[in-house]
Amino acid sequence: MLLKIYLKELKDCFRDRRTLFLTVLLPIVMMTGLTFFYEQLVSGDEGETYTLAVGQSFGKEEEKILAGFDNIDIVKSSDPEKTLEDGDAAAALVLSPDFISKIESGQEASVTMVGDSFSQKSSNLMSLVSNALSIYEKTVISERLQAQGTDLKLIQPFTIDQKEMSEEDPNINLIAMLIPLILSIAIGIGAGPAASDLFAGEKERKTMEALLMTPVKRPTLLFAKWLTIATIGAVTGIITLIVVAIEINLLTENLRKAVSFGDNAGLVIGFGVLVSVIYAMFTASLLMLTSVIGKTVKESQSYSTPIMMLAVFPTMITTGIGVNELSFQHFAIPILNLFSLLKELLFGVINYEHILITIASNLICMIVIFIIGRILFLKDKWVMN
């Protein structure tokens, strides 16, 4: 009987074109857009040029300071700041009169950079110009010390050699944020309409009473509906992951280079699918509860909206945390553990203890939520409209 009800509810959900659009097509379209957005974000400044406004006195000697930066276009203006304000440049560089001559003669010279810190292009350009001026400053200091016969080691007693702990592509951290976010949103969007329709929708259409008059026990009915929601969420999540994986592999360059699981590719993909299914079951439990409480579909959707928004917080928490810094609480807290575990898997780390903690914590919360839903579903107050 459980299987019959489950298959019937599943068939009814996918028969509705609107539900099919919301559960399958919409998440895929949204995640495709998000994937290309991150690819554009990663490729970002590659090949991009910046316009720098300078004064009319900016000659060839001054241009040599910026000679190593080919992505800076110099525009001379009688009023560099006005050129910046008009939007014809990303930043302005104002040098004191006879800048090079004063530097060579040892006189005081000044540099003024004007830009907009709220603009990414302006911030990038000011950073490039600052680096160029720093290099020039060190060159001038070195020449002056050599002219006086001073050993350069006096001003540079040691060198700094910075090494990364991991040889992973830096963009993998962006993917480790992108994939869990895509998965959580896709599962929420996919399972949400079905959850609202299977409980609140039945009450709103006045069909719940007729359903409860059948010989099927309420716990069986509840479990079948929950299983339907979980299945739709899992299918949506897995399909979305497959589509995103194909797009990253075939249609992106920077994101594709960042993903490399080596010999653990099979295990990483397998555990990724398992985590997706577990998270879909957990989300289905929460959405089932909101739908049981809601008297109408609209009310149920109002209750479920905050649940889908919860995925934003783990994104902010895990973004600045290294894989080696993840601890017990990151895998014991539902939703957060999805982001933490997928981050480990995307870095090629397979920690069975963390996987078991994630699965166990989600199962415990699911059981508690399911018991609460069962108690509510057994009472006519929450079932009848």
TADA-V215317 format. One record per residue. N is the residue number from 1. SS is DSSP state (2 for helix, 1 for strand, 0 for the rest). PHI is phi in whole degrees, -180 to 180 (* if undefined). Layout:
n=N ss=SS phi=PHI
n=N ss=SS phi=PHI
//
This chain:
n=1 ss=0 phi=*
n=2 ss=2 phi=-60
n=3 ss=2 phi=-65
n=4 ss=2 phi=-63
n=5 ss=2 phi=-65
n=6 ss=2 phi=-60
n=7 ss=2 phi=-66
n=8 ss=2 phi=-65
n=9 ss=2 phi=-65
n=10 ss=2 phi=-65
n=11 ss=2 phi=-65
n=12 ss=2 phi=-65
n=13 ss=2 phi=-67
n=14 ss=2 phi=-81
n=15 ss=2 phi=-75
n=16 ss=0 phi=-76
n=17 ss=2 phi=-64
n=18 ss=2 phi=-65
n=19 ss=2 phi=-65
n=20 ss=2 phi=-62
n=21 ss=2 phi=-66
n=22 ss=2 phi=-72
n=23 ss=2 phi=-89
n=24 ss=2 phi=-121
n=25 ss=2 phi=-70
n=26 ss=2 phi=-62
n=27 ss=2 phi=-59
n=28 ss=2 phi=-64
n=29 ss=2 phi=-64
n=30 ss=2 phi=-65
n=31 ss=2 phi=-71
n=32 ss=2 phi=-64
n=33 ss=2 phi=-62
n=34 ss=2 phi=-67
n=35 ss=2 phi=-63
n=36 ss=2 phi=-68
n=37 ss=2 phi=-64
n=38 ss=2 phi=-69
n=39 ss=2 phi=-63
n=40 ss=2 phi=-66
n=41 ss=2 phi=-66
n=42 ss=2 phi=-69
n=43 ss=2 phi=-69
n=44 ss=0 phi=27
n=45 ss=0 phi=-89
n=46 ss=0 phi=-65
n=47 ss=0 phi=80
n=48 ss=0 phi=-86
n=49 ss=0 phi=-109
n=50 ss=1 phi=-123
n=51 ss=1 phi=-97
n=52 ss=1 phi=-115
n=53 ss=1 phi=-87
n=54 ss=1 phi=-132
n=55 ss=0 phi=-77
n=56 ss=0 phi=-67
n=57 ss=0 phi=-82
n=58 ss=0 phi=-72
n=59 ss=0 phi=-99
n=60 ss=2 phi=-67
n=61 ss=2 phi=-66
n=62 ss=2 phi=-69
n=63 ss=2 phi=-66
n=64 ss=2 phi=-63
n=65 ss=2 phi=-62
n=66 ss=2 phi=-102
n=67 ss=0 phi=-62
n=68 ss=0 phi=-81
n=69 ss=0 phi=-115
n=70 ss=0 phi=-73
n=71 ss=0 phi=-91
n=72 ss=1 phi=-110
n=73 ss=1 phi=-98
n=74 ss=1 phi=-95
n=75 ss=1 phi=-122
n=76 ss=1 phi=-83
n=77 ss=0 phi=-149
n=78 ss=0 phi=-71
n=79 ss=0 phi=-139
n=80 ss=2 phi=-58
n=81 ss=2 phi=-66
n=82 ss=2 phi=-67
n=83 ss=2 phi=-62
n=84 ss=2 phi=-65
n=85 ss=2 phi=-62
n=86 ss=0 phi=-77
n=87 ss=0 phi=85
n=88 ss=0 phi=-89
n=89 ss=0 phi=-150
n=90 ss=0 phi=-88
n=91 ss=1 phi=-159
n=92 ss=1 phi=-127
n=93 ss=1 phi=-123
n=94 ss=1 phi=-116
n=95 ss=1 phi=-103
n=96 ss=0 phi=-67
n=97 ss=0 phi=-57
n=98 ss=0 phi=53
n=99 ss=2 phi=-59
n=100 ss=2 phi=-65
n=101 ss=2 phi=-63
n=102 ss=2 phi=-66
n=103 ss=2 phi=-63
n=104 ss=2 phi=-68
n=105 ss=2 phi=-90
n=106 ss=0 phi=83
n=107 ss=0 phi=-85
n=108 ss=0 phi=-75
n=109 ss=0 phi=-133
n=110 ss=0 phi=-130
n=111 ss=1 phi=-130
n=112 ss=1 phi=-125
n=113 ss=1 phi=-110
n=114 ss=1 phi=-122
n=115 ss=1 phi=-162
n=116 ss=0 phi=-118
n=117 ss=0 phi=-68
n=118 ss=0 phi=-81
n=119 ss=0 phi=-100
n=120 ss=2 phi=-66
n=121 ss=2 phi=-64
n=122 ss=2 phi=-65
n=123 ss=2 phi=-64
n=124 ss=2 phi=-63
n=125 ss=2 phi=-66
n=126 ss=2 phi=-63
n=127 ss=2 phi=-66
n=128 ss=2 phi=-64
n=129 ss=2 phi=-66
n=130 ss=2 phi=-63
n=131 ss=2 phi=-64
n=132 ss=2 phi=-63
n=133 ss=2 phi=-68
n=134 ss=2 phi=-66
n=135 ss=2 phi=-63
n=136 ss=2 phi=-64
n=137 ss=2 phi=-61
n=138 ss=2 phi=-65
n=139 ss=2 phi=-64
n=140 ss=2 phi=-63
n=141 ss=2 phi=-62
n=142 ss=2 phi=-62
n=143 ss=2 phi=-64
n=144 ss=2 phi=-67
n=145 ss=2 phi=-67
n=146 ss=2 phi=-64
n=147 ss=2 phi=-65
n=148 ss=0 phi=-91
n=149 ss=0 phi=79
n=150 ss=0 phi=-90
n=151 ss=0 phi=-70
n=152 ss=2 phi=-65
n=153 ss=2 phi=-66
n=154 ss=2 phi=-68
n=155 ss=0 phi=-99
n=156 ss=0 phi=-136
n=157 ss=0 phi=-71
n=158 ss=0 phi=-153
n=159 ss=0 phi=-113
n=160 ss=0 phi=-110
n=161 ss=0 phi=-117
n=162 ss=0 phi=-97
n=163 ss=0 phi=-123
n=164 ss=0 phi=-84
n=165 ss=0 phi=-63
n=166 ss=0 phi=-117
n=167 ss=0 phi=-93
n=168 ss=0 phi=-65
n=169 ss=0 phi=-63
n=170 ss=0 phi=-56
n=171 ss=0 phi=-72
n=172 ss=2 phi=-64
n=173 ss=2 phi=-66
n=174 ss=2 phi=-68
n=175 ss=2 phi=-66
n=176 ss=2 phi=-65
n=177 ss=2 phi=-90
n=178 ss=2 phi=-69
n=179 ss=2 phi=-62
n=180 ss=2 phi=-61
n=181 ss=2 phi=-65
n=182 ss=2 phi=-60
n=183 ss=2 phi=-63
n=184 ss=2 phi=-65
n=185 ss=2 phi=-67
n=186 ss=2 phi=-63
n=187 ss=2 phi=-65
n=188 ss=2 phi=-64
n=189 ss=2 phi=-67
n=190 ss=2 phi=-70
n=191 ss=2 phi=-84
n=192 ss=2 phi=-57
n=193 ss=2 phi=-61
n=194 ss=2 phi=-65
n=195 ss=2 phi=-63
n=196 ss=2 phi=-65
n=197 ss=2 phi=-76
n=198 ss=2 phi=-74
n=199 ss=2 phi=-119
n=200 ss=2 phi=-63
n=201 ss=2 phi=-64
n=202 ss=2 phi=-62
n=203 ss=2 phi=-68
n=204 ss=2 phi=-68
n=205 ss=0 phi=-85
n=206 ss=0 phi=64
n=207 ss=0 phi=-101
n=208 ss=2 phi=-66
n=209 ss=2 phi=-61
n=210 ss=2 phi=-65
n=211 ss=2 phi=-67
n=212 ss=2 phi=-76
n=213 ss=0 phi=-79
n=214 ss=0 phi=-74
n=215 ss=0 phi=-68
n=216 ss=0 phi=-69
n=217 ss=0 phi=-71
n=218 ss=2 phi=-62
n=219 ss=2 phi=-59
n=220 ss=2 phi=-65
n=221 ss=2 phi=-64
n=222 ss=2 phi=-62
n=223 ss=2 phi=-66
n=224 ss=2 phi=-64
n=225 ss=2 phi=-68
n=226 ss=2 phi=-63
n=227 ss=2 phi=-64
n=228 ss=2 phi=-65
n=229 ss=2 phi=-62
n=230 ss=2 phi=-64
n=231 ss=2 phi=-65
n=232 ss=2 phi=-63
n=233 ss=2 phi=-63
n=234 ss=2 phi=-65
n=235 ss=2 phi=-62
n=236 ss=2 phi=-62
n=237 ss=2 phi=-63
n=238 ss=2 phi=-67
n=239 ss=2 phi=-61
n=240 ss=2 phi=-63
n=241 ss=2 phi=-62
n=242 ss=2 phi=-62
n=243 ss=2 phi=-63
n=244 ss=2 phi=-65
n=245 ss=2 phi=-62
n=246 ss=2 phi=-65
n=247 ss=2 phi=-65
n=248 ss=2 phi=-63
n=249 ss=2 phi=-75
n=250 ss=2 phi=-104
n=251 ss=2 phi=-114
n=252 ss=0 phi=-122
n=253 ss=0 phi=-113
n=254 ss=2 phi=-71
n=255 ss=2 phi=-67
n=256 ss=2 phi=-65
n=257 ss=2 phi=-65
n=258 ss=2 phi=-77
n=259 ss=0 phi=-94
n=260 ss=0 phi=-157
n=261 ss=0 phi=-95
n=262 ss=2 phi=65
n=263 ss=2 phi=-74
n=264 ss=2 phi=-92
n=265 ss=2 phi=-56
n=266 ss=2 phi=-63
n=267 ss=2 phi=-66
n=268 ss=2 phi=-61
n=269 ss=2 phi=-65
n=270 ss=2 phi=-62
n=271 ss=2 phi=-69
n=272 ss=2 phi=-63
n=273 ss=2 phi=-66
n=274 ss=2 phi=-62
n=275 ss=2 phi=-62
n=276 ss=2 phi=-62
n=277 ss=2 phi=-66
n=278 ss=2 phi=-62
n=279 ss=2 phi=-67
n=280 ss=2 phi=-63
n=281 ss=2 phi=-66
n=282 ss=2 phi=-65
n=283 ss=2 phi=-63
n=284 ss=2 phi=-62
n=285 ss=2 phi=-65
n=286 ss=2 phi=-66
n=287 ss=2 phi=-68
n=288 ss=2 phi=-61
n=289 ss=2 phi=-65
n=290 ss=2 phi=-66
n=291 ss=2 phi=-74
n=292 ss=2 phi=-65
n=293 ss=2 phi=-72
n=294 ss=0 phi=-70
n=295 ss=0 phi=-87
n=296 ss=0 phi=-131
n=297 ss=2 phi=-62
n=298 ss=2 phi=-63
n=299 ss=2 phi=-66
n=300 ss=2 phi=-63
n=301 ss=2 phi=-66
n=302 ss=2 phi=-65
n=303 ss=2 phi=-72
n=304 ss=2 phi=-83
n=305 ss=2 phi=-58
n=306 ss=2 phi=-60
n=307 ss=2 phi=-65
n=308 ss=2 phi=-70
n=309 ss=2 phi=-78
n=310 ss=0 phi=-63
n=311 ss=2 phi=-67
n=312 ss=2 phi=-71
n=313 ss=2 phi=-68
n=314 ss=2 phi=-60
n=315 ss=2 phi=-60
n=316 ss=2 phi=-69
n=317 ss=2 phi=-73
n=318 ss=2 phi=-84
n=319 ss=2 phi=-60
n=320 ss=0 phi=-94
n=321 ss=0 phi=-111
n=322 ss=0 phi=-75
n=323 ss=2 phi=-61
n=324 ss=2 phi=-75
n=325 ss=2 phi=-94
n=326 ss=0 phi=-69
n=327 ss=0 phi=-126
n=328 ss=2 phi=-56
n=329 ss=2 phi=-63
n=330 ss=2 phi=-68
n=331 ss=2 phi=-105
n=332 ss=2 phi=-96
n=333 ss=0 phi=-96
n=334 ss=0 phi=-56
n=335 ss=0 phi=75
n=336 ss=2 phi=-63
n=337 ss=2 phi=-69
n=338 ss=2 phi=-62
n=339 ss=2 phi=-67
n=340 ss=2 phi=-67
n=341 ss=2 phi=-69
n=342 ss=2 phi=-65
n=343 ss=2 phi=-64
n=344 ss=2 phi=-61
n=345 ss=2 phi=-64
n=346 ss=2 phi=-69
n=347 ss=0 phi=-86
n=348 ss=0 phi=82
n=349 ss=0 phi=-94
n=350 ss=0 phi=-116
n=351 ss=0 phi=-112
n=352 ss=2 phi=-66
n=353 ss=2 phi=-64
n=354 ss=2 phi=-66
n=355 ss=2 phi=-64
n=356 ss=2 phi=-67
n=357 ss=2 phi=-62
n=358 ss=2 phi=-62
n=359 ss=2 phi=-64
n=360 ss=2 phi=-64
n=361 ss=2 phi=-65
n=362 ss=2 phi=-67
n=363 ss=2 phi=-65
n=364 ss=2 phi=-62
n=365 ss=2 phi=-64
n=366 ss=2 phi=-61
n=367 ss=2 phi=-63
n=368 ss=2 phi=-62
n=369 ss=2 phi=-65
n=370 ss=2 phi=-66
n=371 ss=2 phi=-64
n=372 ss=2 phi=-63
n=373 ss=2 phi=-63
n=374 ss=2 phi=-66
n=375 ss=2 phi=-61
n=376 ss=2 phi=-67
n=377 ss=2 phi=-70
n=378 ss=0 phi=-80
n=379 ss=0 phi=-103
n=380 ss=2 phi=-63
n=381 ss=2 phi=-58
n=382 ss=2 phi=-96
n=383 ss=2 phi=-98
n=384 ss=0 phi=-86
n=385 ss=0 phi=-99
//
